[in-house]
């Protein structure tokens, strides 16, 4: 044995006491360094004794102790007094006494304390090390929780107490027999067998902690996930969910990483009743397959090209809200696949879109768009400081019912910016937008289609001037910046033959009033002559404090009746739009965005977001109002308020209260939610009480209480009541 050879060499060198000895010996396997204040050799007994700050280093293993002895006849190393053994895995063993053999790998340990690489701990009265990689502890405890600094005698928040604990370093697993989960020294759960990966494991197949609950739209339920490691680069989870009212739901996910990308798949399926039709009087259809699927992926083909997909689909519009185990929100599910390329100052993307409308009572026919191709080029600056640019688009849109259309758009342009001697900032942009459409129109008779060609060419010239006035007074900096913009183009550039697919929703606000074309899409363009006046105001304290504001109004010189009626675009003066932000310090931030009627200053759109207070206690909220004439797209008047109260009680406890309400005449409460959270280095508890007032098909108003328990290294579980 290597240790025997090492210590035999020591006894040949130390036939008498050697004060302050330090010896570096080389075995046939690993070099060993032994250091101690004194070394003694007993020839009759065949023992070597090292005492005083003893340190033995062999490979990646280091043993420290007050006293170490080696028995040549039994090949046993005994160490006592402040024993510390550093393992190659990063673990550290503490003990009062150890008796080791086989190069410090095997033996017995008394009063063991084992510190793992993630600072979690084992403790036991006695332990045995076998096979060089297994530590078997009797009447042991495990916990990743730290003791209270001020009161170390207090019990830790949670721990596992077992009749036997086995730490297998080769399998990188911790196994328990007859184990209790204790919270503050009080047993709360028992199981005859339990296991979990040790901290060196990133992933390991096995059952995860279950989720269970009652109430909601599916009654009592339990979820039993099983995690599967398929390879170094791929894994997945199979998670059957049994529900009281709807039976079995099978869910799962799959993940794979590539050298240049990834893919993630999630889905679920069940056979359950489905209510359809009028939300107030829905028809029930039994034994319907219901479920959902999501897919997200990216792949870098080379340095220029990248491909990706984002797919979200459900069998019906109420499934995800009824079976609310899956995190997919919003009123519309969007699916998209694309290929894009970047090279120097060129960008090209080809993609396809499909939509699934989940809104209550919506019967709108959703289009399928594929392909939609965009190409952009932005040239280097010329000798005058200007830049040429090119934007082009190709789109093919189809529906099961309704018109199909094909569009090609081409827009070259030139832009130059200058700062004049007086500090006036100018910008001049000239462009020409050319669009060609082919429309397949379906008449009232489904067997009859009409093909139409339509097009337009729109030259446009836009000039903008800003004159910032800045004054420094002490630490305060003041800004006054008048803005004037004018755009000129031919009148009437929206032929009735051109379908409107991407410009149906138009909303005038502070973000687009200074745009040369305030439509977000290409199907509609803002033609004619228009001028905009605005002003930026600001007050800055030199740190984070600021007060800023913007006010603006536009004037159209040409009346366009079609645009005014279809898109609520003003015929002369527009409404007043603007924003005000107040942030005097880090504990107060208010943003107010508005639109006032040009005739009587009545509020047509108002949005307020605010946050006030430190982390110890703060209030945040959002208010939104828009009247039924302030936007296009068929939206009714909306007024909604959300308020949240948040408090950080101490280092570990926090709480929040949130409420959302429809403020219209026929509105009411939409959601109430209360959450209390505890989080430390080893445990997270989240308790959430939620009342939802949503009613839609097979979705009923509900009350839910959710408890989430997250145990470090063990996993998480949750329970729901309602």
C-alpha positions in Angstrom: 0.0 0.0 0.0 1.2 3.5 -0.8 0.5 4.8 2.8 2.5 1.9 4.2 5.4 2.7 1.9 5.2 6.3 2.9 5.2 5.7 6.6 7.8 3.0 6.3 10.0 5.5 4.7 9.3 7.9 7.6 10.3 5.4 10.2 13.6 4.8 8.4 14.2 8.6 8.6 12.8 9.1 12.1 14.3 6.6 14.4 14.2 9.3 17.0 12.1 12.4 17.7 12.5 15.1 15.1 11.3 18.5 16.3 9.7 20.7 13.6 9.8 17.9 11.1 8.7 18.3 7.5 9.2 15.5 5.0 8.2 15.2 1.3 8.2 11.5 0.3 7.3 10.0 -3.1 5.5 6.7 -3.3 5.1 4.8 -6.5 1.6 6.2 -6.8 1.4 9.7 -5.4 3.8 12.1 -3.7 3.1 12.7 0.0 4.0 15.6 2.2 3.9 15.1 6.0 4.4 18.0 8.4 4.3 18.0 12.2 5.9 19.6 15.2 7.2 16.2 16.3 7.7 12.7 14.9 8.2 9.6 17.0 9.0 6.0 16.0 8.4 3.0 18.2 10.4 0.1 16.7 9.0 -2.5 19.0 5.4 -1.7 18.4 5.9 -0.7 14.7 4.2 2.6 15.0 4.9 6.2 13.9 3.4 9.0 15.9 3.2 12.6 14.6 2.0 15.3 17.0 1.5 19.0 17.0 -0.2 20.7 13.9 0.0 17.5 11.9 -0.8 17.8 8.2 -0.7 15.0 5.7 -1.1 15.9 2.0 -1.5 13.2 -0.7 -2.9 14.1 -4.1 -6.0 16.1 -3.6 -6.7 14.8 -0.1 -5.4 16.6 3.0 -5.7 15.3 6.7 -5.2 17.7 9.6 -5.2 16.7 13.3 -3.5 17.3 16.7 -2.1 13.7 16.7 -1.7 11.1 14.0 -0.3 7.6 14.4 0.4 4.8 12.0 0.5 1.2 12.8 2.7 -0.6 10.3 1.4 -4.0 11.3 -2.3 -3.2 10.8 -1.8 -0.5 8.1 -4.1 1.8 10.0 -3.8 5.6 10.4 -5.5 7.0 13.6 -6.1 10.7 14.0 -7.5 12.5 17.0 -8.1 16.0 18.2 -9.6 18.6 15.8 -9.6 16.2 12.8 -10.2 17.8 9.4 -10.2 15.8 6.1 -10.4 17.8 2.9 -11.8 15.6 0.0 -11.1 16.1 -3.7 -14.8 16.8 -4.3 -14.7 19.9 -2.1 -16.3 18.2 0.9 -14.8 18.7 4.3 -15.0 16.1 7.1 -14.8 17.2 10.8 -14.4 14.7 13.6 -12.9 14.0 17.0 -11.4 10.7 16.0 -10.9 8.8 12.8 -9.3 5.5 12.0 -8.5 5.3 8.3 -6.7 2.9 5.9 -6.3 2.6 2.1 -4.7 6.0 1.5 -7.2 7.7 3.9 -10.2 6.5 1.9 -11.8 3.9 4.3 -12.3 3.5 8.0 -14.5 4.7 10.9 -15.2 8.2 12.1 -16.6 9.3 15.5 -18.6 12.5 16.0 -18.6 13.2 12.3 -19.7 16.5 10.8 -19.5 16.6 7.0 -19.6 19.9 5.1 -20.6 19.5 1.4 -19.5 21.7 -1.4 -22.8 23.8 -1.3 -22.4 24.4 2.5 -25.1 21.8 3.4 -24.2 19.6 6.3 -24.3 16.1 7.8 -23.8 15.2 11.4 -23.7 11.8 13.1 -22.3 10.1 16.2 -20.6 7.5 14.2 -19.8 6.8 10.5 -18.1 4.3 8.4 -16.2 5.0 5.1 -16.3 2.1 2.6 -15.0 1.5 -0.9 -13.3 4.9 -1.0 -16.5 6.6 -2.0 -19.2 5.8 0.5 -19.9 7.3 3.9 -22.5 5.5 6.0 -23.7 7.4 9.0 -25.9 6.1 11.8 -28.5 8.2 13.6 -27.6 11.1 11.4 -29.1 14.4 10.3 -28.8 16.5 7.2 -29.6 20.1 6.6 -28.5 22.9 4.2 -29.8 25.5 6.7 -27.3 27.7 8.6 -27.6 28.1 12.4 -28.7 31.4 13.8 -25.6 33.6 14.3 -27.0 35.2 17.5 -28.6 32.1 18.9 -26.7 29.0 17.6 -28.4 26.8 20.1 -31.8 27.3 18.3 -32.8 24.5 15.9 -32.4 25.1 12.2 -35.5 25.7 10.1 -35.6 22.2 8.7 -33.5 19.0 8.6 -33.8 15.4 7.7 -33.2 13.0 10.6 -32.7 9.3 9.7 -31.8 6.0 11.1 -29.1 5.7 8.5 -27.7 8.1 5.8 -25.5 6.9 3.0 -23.5 9.4 0.9 -22.3 7.7 -2.3 -19.7 9.9 -4.0 -19.4 7.6 -7.0 -23.2 7.6 -7.7 -23.3 11.2 -6.4 -26.4 10.4 -4.4 -27.6 10.6 -0.7 -29.8 7.8 0.5 -31.9 7.8 3.7 -33.6 5.0 5.7 -36.5 5.7 8.1 -36.3 9.4 7.7 -38.3 12.2 9.3 -38.6 15.8 7.9 -38.3 18.1 10.9 -39.3 21.7 11.0 -37.9 23.5 14.1 -37.2 20.1 15.6 -40.8 19.0 15.1 -41.4 15.9 12.8 -43.9 16.8 10.1 -43.3 14.0 7.5 -42.0 10.4 7.5 -40.9 8.0 4.8 -39.1 4.7 5.1 -36.8 5.6 2.2 -35.7 8.8 0.5 -32.9 9.9 -1.8 -31.7 13.0 -3.6 -28.6 13.9 -5.6 -25.6 15.3 -3.8 -24.5 18.9 -4.6 -22.0 17.8 -7.3 -24.9 16.6 -9.5 -26.5 19.0 -12.0 -29.1 16.6 -13.2 -30.3 13.1 -12.1 -33.4 11.0 -13.2 -36.0 10.5 -10.5 -39.3 11.5 -9.1 -39.7 15.2 -8.2 -41.7 16.5 -5.3 -45.5 16.3 -6.0 -48.0 19.1 -6.3 -51.4 18.7 -4.9 -54.5 20.8 -4.2 -58.2 21.3 -4.1 -60.7 23.6 -5.6 -60.5 25.7 -8.7 -62.2 24.6 -11.9 -60.9 21.0 -11.8 -61.4 20.1 -8.1 -58.8 18.2 -6.1 -55.7 17.3 -8.0 -52.3 15.8 -7.6 -49.3 16.1 -9.9 -46.5 13.5 -9.9 -43.6 14.6 -12.1 -40.8 12.2 -13.1 -37.6 13.8 -14.3 -35.6 11.9 -17.0 -32.0 12.6 -18.0 -31.6 11.3 -21.5 -28.1 12.5 -22.2 -25.6 15.3 -21.4 -27.5 17.6 -23.7 -31.1 16.5 -23.3 -33.7 15.8 -20.6 -37.4 15.8 -20.1 -40.2 15.4 -17.6 -43.3 13.3 -17.6 -46.0 14.6 -15.2 -49.4 12.9 -14.9 -52.0 15.1 -13.2 -55.0 13.5 -11.7 -58.0 15.9 -11.3 -61.2 15.2 -9.3 -63.6 16.6 -11.8 -61.9 16.1 -15.2 -59.9 12.9 -14.7 -56.3 12.3 -15.9 -54.2 14.9 -17.6 -50.9 13.8 -19.1 -48.3 16.6 -19.3 -44.6 16.7 -20.1 -41.7 18.5 -21.5 -38.5 17.9 -23.5 -35.3 20.0 -23.7 -32.2 19.6 -25.8 -29.2 21.8 -26.2 -27.1 21.9 -29.3 -23.7 23.4 -29.9 -25.4 26.3 -31.7 -28.9 26.3 -30.3 -31.7 24.7 -28.3 -35.2 23.4 -28.4 -37.8 23.2 -25.7 -41.2 21.3 -26.0 -44.1 21.3 -23.6 -47.5 19.8 -23.9 -50.5 18.3 -22.3 -53.5 16.1 -23.3 -56.7 15.0 -21.6 -60.2 13.8 -22.5 -62.8 16.0 -20.8 -66.0 18.0 -21.2 -65.8 21.3 -23.1 -68.4 24.1 -23.0 -68.7 26.2 -26.2 -70.9 28.9 -27.6 -72.5 31.7 -25.6 -70.6 32.4 -22.4 -73.9 32.9 -20.5 -75.5 29.8 -22.0 -72.8 27.5 -23.2 -73.4 24.0 -24.7 -71.5 21.1 -23.1 -69.7 18.6 -25.3 -68.5 15.5 -23.6 -65.4 13.3 -24.1 -63.5 15.9 -26.1 -59.7 15.7 -26.5 -58.3 18.8 -25.0 -54.7 19.9 -24.5 -52.0 22.3 -25.6 -48.5 22.3 -27.1 -45.6 24.8 -27.0 -42.3 24.8 -28.8 -39.4 27.2 -28.6 -36.1 26.9 -30.3 -33.2 28.7 -31.8 -30.3 27.5 -34.0 -27.3 29.4 -35.3 -26.8 28.0 -38.8 -23.5 29.9 -39.3 -22.1 33.3 -38.5 -24.7 34.9 -40.7 -27.9 32.9 -40.5 -30.2 31.9 -37.6 -33.4 30.0 -37.5 -36.1 29.8 -34.7 -39.6 28.9 -33.8 -42.1 29.9 -31.1 -45.3 27.8 -31.2 -48.2 28.1 -28.7 -51.5 26.3 -29.5 -54.4 25.0 -27.5 -57.3 22.8 -28.5 -59.8 25.4 -27.4 -59.9 28.9 -26.0 -60.8 28.1 -22.4 -58.5 25.0 -21.8 -55.4 26.9 -20.5 -57.5 29.0 -18.0 -59.5 26.0 -16.8 -56.5 23.7 -16.4 -54.3 26.5 -15.0 -51.2 24.3 -14.4 -49.4 25.8 -17.4 -47.9 29.2 -17.7 -49.4 30.6 -21.0 -51.0 34.0 -20.7 -52.7 36.6 -22.9 -55.8 36.6 -25.1 -54.0 35.5 -28.2 -51.7 32.6 -28.8 -49.0 33.4 -31.4 -47.0 30.8 -33.4 -44.0 31.9 -35.4 -41.2 30.3 -37.4 -38.4 32.3 -38.9 -35.0 32.3 -40.6 -33.0 35.5 -40.4 -29.6 36.7 -41.5 -27.2 39.5 -40.5 -24.3 40.6 -42.7 -22.6 44.0 -42.4 -25.4 46.5 -42.9 -27.9 44.1 -44.3 -30.7 42.3 -42.5 -33.1 39.6 -44.0 -35.8 37.7 -42.2 -38.3 35.2 -43.6 -41.1 34.0 -41.3 -44.6 32.7 -40.9 -47.3 33.5 -38.4 -50.5 31.9 -37.2 -52.9 33.2 -34.4 -55.3 31.6 -32.0 -57.9 34.0 -30.5 -58.8 33.1 -26.9 -61.1 36.1 -26.2 -64.6 35.6 -24.9 -67.2 36.0 -27.6 -64.7 36.6 -30.4 -65.6 35.2 -33.8 -62.9 37.0 -35.8 -61.3 34.9 -38.5 -57.6 34.7 -37.8 -55.3 34.8 -40.8 -52.3 32.7 -41.6 -49.3 34.6 -42.9 -46.6 32.8 -44.7 -44.2 33.8 -46.0 -43.5 37.3 -44.8 -40.1 38.5 -45.9 -38.4 41.7 -44.8 -35.1 43.0 -46.1 -33.3 46.2 -44.8 -30.1 47.9 -45.8 -28.5 50.8 -44.0 -25.5 52.3 -45.9 -22.4 53.9 -44.6 -22.4 57.7 -44.1 -21.5 59.6 -47.2 -19.2 62.7 -47.4 -22.2 64.9 -46.4 -23.0 62.8 -43.3 -26.2 61.4 -44.8 -27.2 57.7 -45.2 -29.1 55.8 -47.7 -31.5 53.1 -46.5 -33.8 50.5 -48.1 -36.7 48.7 -46.5 -38.7 46.0 -48.5 -41.4 43.6 -47.6 -43.2 40.6 -49.1 -46.3 39.1 -47.4 -48.8 36.4 -48.4 -51.9 36.2 -46.2 -54.7 33.6 -46.3 -57.9 32.8 -44.4 -60.2 29.8 -44.4 -63.0 32.3 -44.9 -62.4 35.8 -46.2 -60.0 37.6 -48.6 -56.5 36.4 -49.4 -53.9 39.0 -50.3 -50.3 39.2 -51.5 -48.2 42.3 -51.0 -44.9 43.6 -52.1 -43.5 46.8 -50.6 -40.4 48.7 -51.5 -39.1 51.9 -49.7 -35.8 53.5 -50.5 -34.8 56.6 -48.5 -32.1 59.1 -47.6 -31.6 60.8 -44.2 -29.2 63.5 -43.1 -28.8 65.1 -39.7 -26.9 68.3 -38.8 -26.2 70.4 -35.7 -26.0 74.0 -36.6 -23.8 76.6 -35.0 -26.5 77.9 -32.6 -27.1 74.3 -31.4 -30.2 73.7 -33.5 -30.5 70.0 -34.4 -32.0 69.3 -37.8 -33.0 66.1 -39.6 -34.1 65.7 -43.2 -35.6 62.5 -44.6 -36.7 61.8 -48.1 -38.3 58.4 -49.1 -40.5 56.8 -51.7 -42.8 53.9 -50.7 -44.2 51.7 -53.5 -46.7 48.9 -52.8 -48.3 46.4 -55.1 -51.2 44.1 -54.0 -52.9 41.1 -55.5 -56.2 40.4 -53.7 -58.3 37.3 -54.0 -61.8 38.4 -53.0 -64.5 35.9 -52.1 -68.0 37.0 -52.9 -71.2 36.0 -51.1 -71.1 32.9 -53.2 -68.3 30.8 -51.9 -67.7 29.4 -55.4 -67.0 32.8 -56.9 -63.6 34.6 -56.4 -62.5 37.9 -57.9 -58.8 38.7 -58.5 -57.9 42.4 -58.0 -54.6 44.3 -58.5 -54.0 47.4 -56.6 -51.0 49.6 -55.9 -49.6 53.0 -54.9 -46.4 55.1 -54.9 -45.9 57.6 -52.1 -43.0 60.0 -52.1 -42.5 61.7 -48.7 -40.3 64.5 -47.4 -39.9 65.0 -43.6 -38.0 67.7 -41.8 -37.5 68.0 -38.1 -35.9 70.8 -36.0 -35.0 70.8 -32.3 -33.6 73.6 -30.4 -32.5 72.5 -26.9 -31.9 75.1 -24.2 -29.9 73.8 -21.3 -29.0 75.7 -18.1 -27.0 74.5 -15.1 -27.8 76.0 -11.7 -25.7 74.4 -9.0 -26.5 70.7 -9.2 -29.7 71.3 -11.2 -29.8 71.0 -15.0 -32.8 72.5 -16.8 -33.9 71.5 -20.3 -36.3 73.3 -22.6 -36.5 71.8 -26.1 -39.0 73.1 -28.7 -39.6 70.6 -31.6 -41.1 71.3 -35.0 -41.7 68.6 -37.6 -43.3 68.8 -41.0 -44.0 66.0 -43.5 -45.2 66.4 -47.1 -46.6 63.8 -49.4 -49.3 63.5 -52.1 -52.9 63.4 -50.9 -55.1 60.3 -51.0 -52.6 57.4 -51.1 -54.9 54.7 -49.7 -57.0 53.2 -52.6 -60.1 51.4 -51.4 -59.0 48.3 -53.2 -56.0 47.8 -50.8 -57.1 45.6 -47.9 -56.2 46.7 -44.3 -54.7 43.8 -42.5 -51.9 45.3 -40.3 -53.1 48.8 -39.7 -56.5 48.3 -38.2 -55.6 49.5 -34.7 -54.5 53.1 -34.7 -53.9 55.1 -31.5 -52.5 58.5 -31.4 -50.1 59.0 -28.4 -46.8 60.6 -27.4 -44.8 57.7 -28.9 -45.9 58.2 -32.5 -46.9 61.8 -32.9 -43.4 62.7 -34.2 -43.3 59.7 -36.6 -43.4 60.4 -40.3 -46.0 57.7 -40.6 -48.1 57.0 -37.5 -49.4 53.7 -38.7 -47.5 50.7 -37.3 -48.3 48.6 -40.4 -47.8 49.0 -44.2 -51.4 48.6 -45.5 -52.3 52.1 -44.6 -50.1 55.2 -45.0 -50.5 58.7 -43.7 -50.5 60.9 -46.8 -50.9 64.6 -47.2 -49.2 67.5 -45.5 -48.8 67.5 -41.7 -47.0 69.6 -39.1 -46.2 68.8 -35.5 -45.2 71.1 -32.7 -44.0 69.8 -29.4 -41.8 70.6 -26.4 -39.6 68.6 -24.2 -39.1 69.8 -20.6 -36.7 68.5 -18.1 -35.2 69.1 -14.6 -32.3 66.9 -13.5 -30.5 66.9 -10.1 -27.3 65.4 -11.3 -28.0 62.0 -9.8 -31.1 59.9 -10.3 -33.7 62.5 -9.7 -35.6 64.0 -12.6 -38.8 65.6 -13.8 -39.5 65.4 -17.5 -42.5 66.2 -19.7 -43.5 66.2 -23.4 -46.5 67.9 -25.0 -47.4 67.8 -28.6 -50.1 68.4 -31.3 -50.2 67.9 -35.0 -52.1 69.7 -37.8 -53.2 68.2 -41.1 -53.4 70.6 -44.0 -55.4 68.2 -46.1 -58.7 66.6 -45.1 -58.8 62.9 -45.8 -62.4 61.7 -45.2 -61.6 58.0 -45.7 -58.8 58.0 -43.2 -60.7 60.1 -40.7 -63.8 57.8 -40.8 -61.9 54.5 -40.9 -59.0 55.3 -38.7 -60.0 58.2 -36.6 -57.2 60.3 -38.0 -57.8 63.9 -37.5 -58.8 66.2 -40.4 -57.1 69.3 -39.0 -55.8 69.7 -35.4 -55.2 66.5 -33.5 -55.9 65.9 -29.9 -53.2 66.9 -27.4 -50.8 64.1 -26.4 -48.0 64.0 -23.9 -46.3 62.4 -20.9 -45.1 63.5 -17.5 -42.6 61.6 -15.5 -41.8 62.5 -11.9 -38.9 60.8 -10.2 -37.4 63.0 -7.5 -35.6 60.1 -5.8 -35.4 56.3 -5.8 -38.5 56.0 -3.6 -41.0 57.8 -6.0 -41.6 57.2 -9.7 -44.7 58.4 -11.5 -45.4 58.2 -15.2 -48.5 59.8 -16.6 -49.4 59.5 -20.3 -52.4 61.3 -21.7 -54.5 62.3 -24.7 -56.9 65.3 -24.3 -59.6 66.3 -26.7 -58.7 69.2 -28.9 -62.2 70.7 -28.5 -62.8 70.7 -24.7 -59.7 69.1 -23.1 -61.8 66.1 -22.1 -59.7 63.0 -21.3 -59.7 60.5 -24.2 -56.9 58.4 -23.0 -55.1 58.3 -19.7 -52.5 55.9 -18.4 -50.7 56.2 -15.0 -48.0 54.0 -13.6 -46.5 54.7 -10.2 -44.3 53.3 -7.5 -43.8 54.9 -4.1 -41.9 53.9 -1.1 -38.8 51.9 -0.1 -38.5 48.1 -0.2 -39.7 48.0 3.5 -43.1 49.3 2.3 -44.2 50.5 -1.1 -47.2 51.0 -3.2 -47.4 50.5 -7.0 -50.2 50.7 -9.4 -51.5 51.1 -13.0 -54.5 53.0 -14.2 -55.7 52.9 -17.7 -58.6 54.6 -19.4 -59.5 54.9 -23.1 -62.9 56.0 -24.5 -64.5 54.2 -27.3 -63.5 56.9 -29.8 -59.9 57.1 -29.0 -58.7 54.0 -30.8 -59.7 51.9 -33.8 -60.2 48.1 -33.9 -63.7 47.9 -32.5 -62.7 48.3 -28.8 -65.3 49.5 -26.3 -64.5 52.0 -23.6 -62.1 50.6 -21.1 -61.1 51.8 -17.6 -59.1 49.5 -15.4 -57.2 50.0 -12.1 -54.5 47.8 -10.5 -53.1 48.5 -7.1 -50.3 46.5 -5.3 -49.0 47.0 -1.8 -45.5 45.4 -1.2 -43.5 45.1 2.0 -40.1 43.7 2.9 -40.8 42.9 6.5 -37.2 41.8 7.3 -34.4 39.9 5.6 -36.6 36.8 5.2 -40.3 37.8 5.1 -42.1 39.8 2.4 -45.7 40.3 1.5 -47.8 41.8 -1.3 -51.5 42.6 -1.8 -52.8 43.2 -5.3 -56.2 44.0 -6.7 -57.5 44.7 -10.2 -60.8 46.2 -11.0 -62.9 47.1 -14.1 -63.9 50.8 -13.5 -66.6 51.0 -16.2 -70.2 51.3 -15.3 -70.9 47.6 -15.7 -67.5 46.6 -14.4 -66.5 45.2 -11.0 -63.6 43.4 -9.4 -61.5 41.2 -11.6 -58.9 39.8 -9.2 -57.8 40.0 -5.6 -54.5 38.4 -4.6 -52.5 38.2 -1.3 -49.0 36.7 -1.2 -46.7 36.1 1.8 -43.2 34.9 1.1 -40.4 33.6 3.3 -37.0 33.0 1.8 -33.6 32.1 3.2 -30.5 30.1 2.1 -32.3 26.7 2.4 -36.0 27.2 2.2 -38.7 29.2 0.4 -42.3 29.3 1.4 -44.9 31.2 -0.8 -48.5 31.4 0.3 -50.9 32.9 -2.1 -54.6 33.6 -1.7 -56.4 34.5 -4.9 -60.0 35.3 -5.9 -60.8 35.4 -9.6 -64.0 36.9 -10.9 -63.6 35.6 -14.5 -66.6 33.8 -16.0 -66.3 32.3 -19.5 -67.7 29.1 -20.9 -66.4 26.4 -18.5 -64.5 29.0 -16.4 -66.2 30.0 -13.2 -65.3 32.6 -10.5 -63.1 30.8 -8.0 -61.1 31.2 -4.7 -57.7 29.6 -4.4 -55.1 29.3 -1.7 -51.7 28.1 -3.0 -48.8 27.0 -0.8 -45.4 26.4 -2.4 -42.6 24.8 -0.4 -39.1 24.9 -1.9 -36.5 22.8 0.0 -32.9 23.3 -1.1 -31.5 20.2 -2.7 -34.8 18.3 -2.2 -37.0 20.1 -4.7 -40.3 21.8 -4.4 -43.9 20.9 -3.9 -47.1 22.9 -3.7 -50.7 22.5 -2.5 -53.8 24.3 -3.5 -57.1 24.7 -1.8 -60.2 26.4 -3.1 
